[in-house]
């Protein structure tokens, strides 16, 4: 009798875990990670080495994105020389999600930079303010 009760309890525990997992699959995950991101040169269409690491963590429920990037040492030194100020090696910024669709998520940061995330292709189209000009940047991720 104890064995039968143990089997029933174990079966109920396992079935509830499977059910919870199925709910996540059908509901869709609220968090999406774009990792190993790199920019594409608009002139040569080749990969630009700007960051050693670049990721975007999208949370659809909280409507936030955490962008983390680690500068390439050579580019960091060059920027510090040009700007005459220290730049932190590791940076993070919070970006707010403006709209969420089935295929795309749009977001904007505090500086006015705009991002459109293509969820199926794992690409990002960014409109970034560089000084007094705007630049369109294509970012490809995994």
MILO-357373 format. One line per 2 residues: their letters; for each residue x, y, z of N, C-alpha, C. Coordinates in pm, whole numbers, plus 32768, in hexadecimal, padded with zeros to 4 digits. Example, Ala and Ser with C-alpha at 12.3 -4.5 7.8 and 13.67 -1.06 7.14 Angstrom:
REM residues 2
as = 8527/7DC7/830C/84CE/7E3E/830C/8528/7EB6/830C  8505/7F1F/82C4/8557/7F96/82CA/850A/8003/8313;
This chain:
REM residues 142
xx = 8052/7F89/8000/8000/8000/8000/8057/807E/8000  80C5/807C/804E/811F/80EE/8054/8161/8105/7FCD;
xx = 8183/8097/7F89/81C2/80A5/7F06/8161/80E4/7EA2  80E5/80B9/7EA7/8080/80EF/7E4C/806A/8184/7E66;
xx = 8062/81AA/7EE5/8052/8237/7F0A/80CA/8288/7EDA  8142/8250/7EEC/81BD/8294/7EBE/81BD/82A8/7E28;
xx = 8190/8244/7DDD/818A/824E/7D4B/8127/82BA/7D21  80B5/82BF/7D63/804F/8324/7D42/8083/83B1/7D5D;
xx = 80C3/83C5/7DD2/80F8/844A/7DF6/8165/8473/7D93  81C0/8415/7D74/822A/8432/7D15/81F1/8453/7C8B;
xx = 818B/840A/7C62/814A/8425/7BE1/810B/84AF/7BDD  80CA/84D7/7C4B/808E/855D/7C52/80F7/85CA/7C4C;
xx = 8165/85B6/7C93/81D1/8619/7C91/820C/8629/7C05  8227/85BA/7BC5/8260/85BE/7B3F/8200/85FB/7ADB;
xx = 8180/85DA/7AE4/811F/8611/7A84/810D/86A7/7A97  8118/86D9/7B11/810A/876A/7B26/8182/87B4/7AEC;
xx = 81FB/877A/7AF3/8270/87B9/7AB7/8266/87BB/7A1F  8234/8750/79E5/8222/874A/7955/81BB/87B1/792B;
xx = 814F/87BB/7977/80E5/881B/7958/811B/88AA/795D  816B/88C9/79C3/81A4/8950/79D0/81FF/896D/795A;
xx = 824E/890B/792F/82A5/891C/78BC/8256/8934/783C  81E8/88EC/782B/8193/88FE/77B5/8154/8989/77B5;
xx = 812E/89BA/782A/80F6/8A40/7832/8159/8AA8/7800  81D9/8A9B/7827/8241/8AF8/77F8/824F/8AF4/7762;
xx = 8248/8A7D/7727/8257/8A70/7697/81E4/8AB4/764F  8167/8A9B/767C/80F4/8AD4/7638/80E4/8B6A/7653;
xx = 8108/8B92/76CB/80FC/8C1E/76F1/8168/8C72/76AF  81DD/8C37/7696/824D/8C82/765F/829F/8CBE/76CF;
xx = 831F/8CBD/76BE/8377/8CF2/7725/8373/8D8A/7724  8377/8DC7/779A/8378/8E58/77A4/8404/8E92/7795;
xx = 846B/8E3D/779B/84F5/8E6D/778F/8535/8E37/7711  8576/8E90/76C8/85BA/8E6D/764D/8648/8EA5/7657;
xx = 86AB/8E55/7631/8736/8E84/7637/8770/8E87/75AA  87A4/8EFB/7586/87F1/8F0C/750B/8883/8F10/7538;
xx = 88D1/8EAA/7513/895C/8EA4/7543/89BD/8EA3/74CE  8A3C/8EB5/74EC/8AA6/8EB9/7486/8A83/8F1B/7417;
xx = 8A57/8F93/743C/8A2D/8FF7/73DA/8AA6/9041/73A1  8A9D/9063/7321/8B04/90B5/72E1/8AC4/910D/7277;
xx = 8B03/9180/7260/8ACF/91DE/71FE/8B05/91BB/7174  8AB9/91E4/710F/8AE0/91D1/7084/8AFD/925B/7049;
xx = 8B71/926A/7009/8B96/92E8/6FCA/8B35/9307/6F5A  8B03/9382/6F56/8AA6/93A6/6EEA/8AF0/93BE/6E66;
xx = 8B74/93CA/6E6C/8BC2/93E0/6DF2/8BF4/935D/6DB5  8C2B/9304/6E0A/8C64/9287/6DD6/8C0B/920F/6DEC;
xx = 8BA2/921D/6E3E/8B48/91B0/6E62/8B90/913F/6EAB  8C02/915E/6EEA/8C4D/90FC/6F36/8C3F/9118/6FCB;
xx = 8C61/90B3/701B/8C5A/90BD/70AC/8CBF/9123/70DF  8C8F/917D/7137/8CE7/91DF/7176/8D0B/91AE/7202;
xx = 8D88/91BF/7227/8DB5/9198/72AC/8DAD/9213/7306  8D3D/921F/734C/8D27/928F/73A6/8D2B/9260/7437;
xx = 8CEA/91EF/7450/8CDF/91BA/74D8/8D17/912C/74DD  8D55/910B/754F/8D7F/9080/7566/8D07/9029/758A;
xx = 8CA3/9067/75C8/8C27/9021/75EB/8BB5/9086/75E3  8B43/9058/75AE/8AD0/90B3/759D/8A50/905F/75A4;
xx = 89FC/9076/7608/8980/902B/7617/890B/9088/7639  8894/905A/7616/8818/909E/7639/87BE/9037/767C;
xx = 878D/9054/76F5/8731/8FFC/773D/86A9/9042/7741  864A/900E/76F3/85C5/904B/76E8/8566/9007/7749;
xx = 851F/9056/7797/84B8/9022/77F2/8433/9060/77C8  83E2/9011/777F/8363/9045/774A/8301/9067/77BA;
xx = 8305/901D/7827/82A8/9036/7895/82C5/90BC/78DA  8345/90D6/78F6/836D/9152/7939/837F/91C6/78D8;
xx = 837B/91A7/7854/838E/920B/77EA/8414/9252/77F8  847C/9204/7814/8503/923B/7820/8567/91E5/77D3;
xx = 85D5/9222/77AF/8645/91DD/7770/86C3/9207/77B9  8717/91A6/77D9/879A/91C4/7812/8801/91A9/77A5;
xx = 8846/9211/777F/88B0/9206/7719/8935/9204/7762  8987/919F/7747/8A0B/9193/7784/8A72/918E/7714;
xx = 8AD9/91E1/7720/8B43/91DD/76BC/8BCB/91F5/76FC  8C2E/91AE/76C7/8CB8/91BA/76F5/8D09/91EE/767E;
xx = 8D44/9263/7690/8D8D/92A4/7623/8E06/9253/75F7  8E24/9256/7578/8EA1/9224/7541/8F0F/9284/7571;
xx = 8F81/924E/759F/8FEB/92A0/75DB/9020/930C/757C  9039/92E7/74FF/9070/9348/749F/900F/93BA/7485;
xx = 8F90/9399/7472/8F2C/9401/7459/8F18/9457/74D5  8F19/9419/754A/8F0A/9463/75C8/8F78/94CB/75D7;
xx = 8FF4/94A4/75BD/9066/9501/75C7/9057/9573/7563  902E/9551/74EA/901B/95B7/7483/8FB0/961B/74AA;
xx = 8F40/95EB/74DE/8ED3/9644/7509/8EFE/969C/757E  8F47/9662/75DC/8F76/96B0/764F/8FD5/971E/7623;
xx = 9028/9701/75C0/9085/9765/758C/903A/97D5/7547  8FD5/97B1/74F7/8F85/9814/74AF/8F2F/9867/750D;
xx = 8EE7/9824/7568/8E8B/9868/75C3/8ECF/98A5/763C  8F4D/987E/7654/8F9B/98AE/76C7/8F54/9892/774C;
xx = 8F18/981B/7755/8EDB/97EF/77D3/8EDD/9757/77DA  8EDE/9723/7854/8EE0/9692/786B/8E59/9655/784A;
xx = 8E5E/95E0/780D/8DE5/9594/77ED/8DED/9511/783A  8D83/94EC/7883/8D86/946B/78CA/8D8D/93F7/7866;
xx = 8DD9/9392/7887/8DE9/931C/7831/8D63/92D3/781F  8D1A/92C0/788E/8C99/927A/788C/8C2A/92E0/78A4;
xx = 8BC5/92DD/7850/8B55/933A/785A/8AD1/92EE/7858  8A6F/9326/789F/89E7/92F3/789A/8988/936A/7892;
xx = 891D/9356/7849/88B6/93BD/7845/882D/937C/7842  87CC/93C2/787A/8741/9395/7875/86FC/93DD/7803;
xx = 86B3/9391/77B4/8669/93C8/7743/85D7/93A1/7759  857C/93FE/773F/84EF/93DF/7754/84B0/93B0/76D2;
xx = 845E/9349/76DE/8416/9314/766C/839D/936D/7651  8390/9397/75D5/8322/93EE/75AD/82AB/939C/757B;
xx = 82C8/9335/7529/825B/92E0/74F7/828C/9252/74E0  822F/91F2/74F2/824E/9165/74E3/81EC/9129/747E;
xx = 8224/90E8/7418/81D3/90A2/73B5/8200/9011/73AE  81C1/8FC3/7357/81E8/8F38/7346/8273/8F2A/7309;
xx = 8295/8F85/72AC/8313/8F7B/7263/837B/8FE3/728D  834E/9055/72C2/83A9/90C3/72DF/838F/90FE/7369;
xx = 83F9/9134/73A4/83EF/9181/7420/8437/9205/7408  83F6/9274/7426/8432/92F8/7418/8456/932D/74A2;
xx = 84C7/9374/74A9/84F6/93A7/752A/853F/942C/7516  854D/9477/7585/8590/94F8/7581/85DB/950D/7604;
xx = 8656/9542/75FD/86A0/955E/7677/8692/95F2/769D  86D1/9619/770B/86C4/96A2/773E/8703/970B/76E3;
xx = 8764/96E2/768F/87A5/9741/7634/8757/9754/75B2  86EA/970A/75A1/8698/9716/7529/86BC/96B2/74BD;
xx = 871B/9658/74D7/873C/95F0/7476/86C7/958F/746D  86A7/9565/73F3/8636/950B/73DC/8667/9486/73A7;
xx = 8628/941A/73D5/864D/9393/73AE/85D0/9348/7381  85DD/92FB/7315/8572/92A0/72EA/85B0/9215/72E4;
xx = 857D/91BA/7339/85B0/9131/7343/855C/90D6/72EB  859B/9091/728E/8559/902C/723C/8569/8FA8/7286;
xx = 84FD/8F74/72BE/8505/8EFF/7315/8528/8E7E/72CC  84FE/8E71/724F/851A/8DF4/7207/85A7/8DF2/71CB;
xx = 85D8/8E64/719D/865C/8E69/715F/86CC/8E8B/71C2  86A6/8EB4/723C/8707/8EDE/72A3/875F/8F51/726F;
xx = 871E/8FB2/722E/8764/902A/7201/8726/90A4/7244  8773/9110/7247/8745/918C/7283/8763/91FD/7222;
xx = 8700/9251/7208/8715/92CA/71BB/8716/933C/7220  8786/9384/722A/8793/93EE/728D/87A5/9474/7249;
xx = 875E/94D8/7279/8771/9563/7251/87B3/95A9/72C7  8833/95C8/72B7/8884/95FA/7327/88B2/9688/730A;
xx = 88AC/96DD/7371/88DC/9766/7365/8972/9769/7381  89BE/9796/731F/8A4F/97A5/732E/8A70/9838/731D;
xx = 8A81/987D/738E/8A97/990D/7388/8A1B/9952/7354  8A2B/999C/72E6/89B9/99E4/72AD/8976/9997/723A;
xx = 89A7/991F/721D/896D/98D1/71B0/892D/9851/71E2  88D5/981A/7190/8897/9799/71AC/88D8/972F/7152;
xx = 88ED/96B9/7188/8926/964C/713B/88CD/95D2/7147  88BB/958B/70DA/8873/950B/70DC/88D9/949D/70E4;
xx = 88C5/9443/7145/8924/93D6/715D/88D7/9353/7159  8910/92F0/7113/88D7/926A/7111/892B/9214/716F;
xx = 88E6/91CE/71C9/8927/9177/722A/88F3/90EA/7216  8950/9089/720D/892B/8FFD/71FC/8953/8FB1/727B;
xx = 88F8/8F5D/72AC/890E/8F14/7329/88F2/8E80/7317  890C/8E35/7380/88EA/8DA6/7384/887B/8D91/73E7;
